[in-house]
Amino acid sequence: MNGLEIFFWTALATVFYAYLGYGILVFCIVKIKELFVKRRAVVTTDFQPEVTLLIVAYNEEDIVDKKMDNCIKIKYPIDKLKIVWVTDGSTDDTNNKLSKYNNITLFFSPERRGKTSAINRVMPFINTPVTIFTDANSMINDTAVSLIVDEFRDEKVGCVAGEKKVVKPKNENISAAGEGIYWKYESFLKDVDSRFHSAVGAAGELYAIRTSLFEEIPSKVLLDDFMLSMKIAAKGYLIRYCKAAYATEQGSLNINEERKRKIRIAAGGLQSVLILFKTINPLKTPLLFFQYISHRVLRWTITPLLVFSLLPVNIVIVVINHNFIYTTLLILQIVFYMLAWKGKKMEGKNRIVIIFLVPYYFLFMNYNFFQGLIYLAKRKKGDGTWEKSQRNL
């Protein structure tokens, strides 16, 4: 076996492991583990500390009333639930609409410095034991607060991640469909990660921390939710995944808006890896380190490069060596790209076919890694702002 063949098989194994193999491995370990260790039953009646529901928003006038109606329906003692909005930089009618609600605390600064800076500015004023973060355009289920708070009974838990559900629009588009499938798989991984040891990061739509563990994060950070949760995990605390507590969110308006989101996530993922390089200590937290490398680092660094190297390397190998195995793999790769091309043709159409959608969204997601590199390189130093993607309303 020559060097090119070794590279090909290493690349193929890495791609498989990063996207499927790791999930299969951890799922099997969890199933064996749970044969011997029973999972803790959820109890939500006698543990009700004060909680702050923190909503960081920028120009969300269209969703304010719907979000407040959602907050009002939360089943948690009203005297123990504080609702805080941070609307820094907003120039629309968001603040005016919020002014009619007397059960909230509003923080506002006319300067827009980004979500991370807004969180850093307000957190010193939060004095409840638990802080729950949720986005303005994400609607949470009425028992989410109780379910999340209950996980903090375990003193080892420093952060609780809720589930994100992408709502299927009436006229489904390829971006919303792809995002929905992706998050279903991510939810599966978060669940088995948590049951194995710890979830690897949290999503900003719905997550909570012990307020005392908050650590200011660099204002330039794009993925504030991931960074904050992983800094807590690096201290030796667990990130528990609570799939019964969920936030629903509309999918991206179209593929161009989804592209914006994927580019920002790709840039933020690589940025997070660079910042957390010395934070996740393999000697202090070996299981978390293994999960972090397997679930996140591979996807956010070398895997996209390997995905797009497989086809040309495979072609060269077949030209040099007419081996049946390599020829078969080349044919399979060509079929995969043809299915993806057919999936791209579905852009702008309401009819979604899974066999075309999955290859297309997979390549689309990995391609945006390279766009993310460019995006990250062009960003101003210390600038934490970003353009939000439009979603179906």
Sequence and secondary structure as in RCSB ss.txt:
>XXXX:A:sequence
MNGLEIFFWTALATVFYAYLGYGILVFCIVKIKELFVKRRAVVTTDFQPEVTLLIVAYNEEDIVDKKMDNCIKIK
YPIDKLKIVWVTDGSTDDTNNKLSKYNNITLFFSPERRGKTSAINRVMPFINTPVTIFTDANSMINDTAVSLIVD
EFRDEKVGCVAGEKKVVKPKNENISAAGEGIYWKYESFLKDVDSRFHSAVGAAGELYAIRTSLFEEIPSKVLLDD
FMLSMKIAAKGYLIRYCKAAYATEQGSLNINEERKRKIRIAAGGLQSVLILFKTINPLKTPLLFFQYISHRVLRW
TITPLLVFSLLPVNIVIVVINHNFIYTTLLILQIVFYMLAWKGKKMEGKNRIVIIFLVPYYFLFMNYNFFQGLIY
LAKRKKGDGTWEKSQRNL
>XXXX:A:secstr
  HHHHHHHHHHHHHHIIIIIHHHHHHHHHHHHHHHS       SS    EEEEEE SS TTTHHHHHHHHHT  
S GGGEEEEEE TT  SSHHHHHTT TTEEEE  SS  BHHHHHHHHGGG  SSEEEEE TT EE TTHHHHHHH
HTTSTTEEEEEEEEEEE  SS  HHHHHHHHHHHHHHHHHHHHHHHT  S   TTEEEEEGGG     TT S HH
HHHHHHHHHTT EEEEEEEEEEEEE BSSHHHHHHHHHHHHHHHHHHHHHTTTTS TTTSHHHHHHHIIIIIHHH
TTHHHHHHHHHHHHHHHHHH   HHHHHHHHHHHHHHHHHHHHHTTTT S   HHHHHHHHHHHHHHHHHHHHHH
HHHS TT B      B  
